[in-house]
Amino acid sequence: MFVTHLSCPKCSTTYPSERLTQLCACGAPLLVAYDLDQVAAALKKERLKERAPTLWRYLELLPVRDRANIVSLGEGMTPLLPLPRLGRKLGMPQLYLKDEGIIPTGTFKARGAAVGVSRAKELGVKTLAMPTNGNAGAAWAVYCAPAGIEAVIVMPEDAPPIPRGECAISGATLYLVKGLISDAGKIVAQAVAEHGWFDASTLKEPYRIEGKKTMGLELAEQFDWEMPDVILYPTGGGVGIIGIYKALTELKQMGWVSGPLPRLVAVQATGCAPIVKAFEQKQAASEFWEGAQTCAFGITVPKALGDFLVLEALYKTEGTAIAVSDEELLEASALLASTEGTFICPEGAANLSAAVKLRKSGWIGANDRVVLLNTGSGLKYPETVTVQPPVLMPGDTLPA
Amino acid sequence: MFVTHLSCPKCSTTYPSERLTQLCACGAPLLVAYDLDQVAAALKKERLKERAPTLWRYLELLPVRDRANIVSLGEGMTPLLPLPRLGRKLGMPQLYLKDEGIIPTGTFKARGAAVGVSRAKELGVKTLAMPTNGNAGAAWAVYCAPAGIEAVIVMPEDAPPIPRGECAISGATLYLVKGLISDAGKIVAQAVAEHGWFDASTLKEPYRIEGKKTMGLELAEQFDWEMPDVILYPTGGGVGIIGIYKALTELKQMGWVSGPLPRLVAVQATGCAPIVKAFEQKQAASEFWEGAQTCAFGITVPKALGDFLVLEALYKTEGTAIAVSDEELLEASALLASTEGTFICPEGAANLSAAVKLRKSGWIGANDRVVLLNTGSGLKYPETVTVQPPVLMPGDTLPA
């Protein structure tokens, strides 16, 4: 393992990595630091293609000391799909979808869970708790089962129902709360303090982000170590965008990629857009968004702990932040499915609406290589499709 | 392309492969024949690892002439997961799950659709129709969208609801029928005759099976070209088991694998077990199963067109056929998820119940390498999990 220590991006305090650690004493999330020179010496990027198509192909850039602690369900190396038909229609001939629907548990949350749970197992965690909008909780519940870790999951009562079943069948302890993920977070914080559990809340432990980082590593490898121009990302807690930024920065330090980083775009829903508001006001952090509501439930995060890291990634890459309405994103979802066949989640569909707007405004150019990062499968959101098919009797005939 | 012709496994009549063809004149399904010597000369198996992790890595063994006709959503190279914890518990230390839940549309049906639709596009199909228990129809609808093919899908009203949404959002024309897949099949046969559509019913066109075949190719590659001892497969229409048998037979002819083929096991539900009944009576074909019913809806097929091919695969590999109850398979699903973390579909879970029975009877030995082929994700069957979590108010506390 090439991890050297944990480091606070706010106050620069460092912590040893071989002890269970949550936040920095200053309250900020901790990031994992590697000896990147050693990684570059130990691993040649050309060797990667000999490895199995999972995120563990990047083991040297991941925080697990002993392979025996790895809990894997085959996650990673999700498809990077060109969208030629849709791209032509929208004036973006180099439009791509990174499809995180094709992964265990059906969302990108599997990455954070696979790496986070493996590391938690390595460091001796017996019980962990987390608030969630559904999919992260489901993923952590699922990976905790083979790790032998007890999982306590708290999610809003209004969260989509399928993740409940995933938690239950994996043997996790599940609670619903009449409130938002922020209410679930307070309940978890209290329980963790009382019972001595490990707090697996977004960014309250340093390893989930390392799993999410692999989306950036895969994008670089799938583009044959040339970076795309723009990456759009639906932003709730923001770990994905922080992770991709971290990945590409590490690869650059290792000399595996060069040139400017892709412009990162944080996409939010108009019903919950704290990052967009902060970006427009050129702030370093966001404010709590009152009355948050959107059908893209996964990005209903009124105030993210890592907001300042998301905003930093946007500023440093000359990116942007943009909000789209529920109506727009549902329309985009149907357009994508009927043109390219991919049925994606509402959060992912928000990217497409955002790309259309940014193309119209000229912020995205006709020659840009544009990646829509779809965070999950539409199969987990059946309620977003309305369907009233005719019902036949045996022996009926069909019209031409 | 190395396809030489189409061939009838029943009467040996051959047909050219460059013309749209449905069944043999004798009524049996047609199989695709390749010049396997040429394939073996053109492709070294060691080169495969340089290719992208999709089923198209086996292009030389697939029926597409022009790559431009390939419609792909990144399907294939699904994980082969060791199940060490469950295996120890059940006295099968070499137990594996081939997880077809991690694929576009969430089921193995994506394979048949990707290859079948690509070939249909290549041969000029404009409209196709098919009866389905849900997932095959959804997969064909999804792949038809980027192919520019109109899809007409007919499924039982009792089929699980999620595939309806997949059909609708992809722009397919969907009908429900108050009956079984056999009733849907009659309606499609009538419509195809009247309107001149292409009939994409199971085994009524020769190419779907070529897509399913790639499960066998992947298994061989993932086991490093050593075949496992036993493969259990949930059997409805039977295309998967026929495909795996065809794949391994082709690989053997090419000299890529050697030794006896794995013993193939057709797993059915006690509520619909025509293949099991035929196998027990040593018949060459099955009889229509009256009053078919099981929660493993995908295998509710009262009489499969390819039943004789399934039975031949069982007899020739010294395999077997076995039925399990709905109660047993739902229990197996929960056992798997809580032990290994994987949430699979009821059809896939039936394999686990079957493996337990066959281990107890001694048919499966302690040293056998046993593969459970899970055909789809549990996410498409949320109704199979019962969950009644406690509902909290903001500020509530959690018990230890």
Interface residues (C-beta under 8 A of the other chain):
Chain A: K49 E50 P53 T54 V71 S72 L73 G74 M77 T78 P79 L80 L81 R85 D99 G101 I102 I103 P104 T105 G106 A129 V142 Y143 C144 A145 P146 V152 V154 E157 P161 I162 R164 G165 E166 C167 A168 I169 S170 G171 L174 Y175 L176 V177 K178 G179 D183 K186 I187 V188 Q190 A191 E194 H195 S333 A334 A337 S338 T339 E340 G341 T342 F343 S377 G378 L379 K380 P382 T384 V385 T386 V387 P389 P390 V391 L392 M393 P394 G395 D396 T397 L398 A400
Chain B: K49 E50 P53 T54 V71 S72 L73 G74 M77 T78 P79 L80 L81 R85 D99 G101 I102 I103 P104 T105 G106 A129 V142 Y143 C144 A145 P146 V152 V154 E157 P161 I162 R164 G165 E166 C167 A168 I169 S170 G171 L174 Y175 L176 V177 K178 G179 D183 K186 I187 V188 Q190 A191 E194 H195 S333 A334 A337 S338 T339 E340 G341 T342 F343 S377 G378 L379 K380 P382 T384 V385 T386 V387 P389 P390 V391 L392 M393 P394 G395 D396 T397 L398 A400
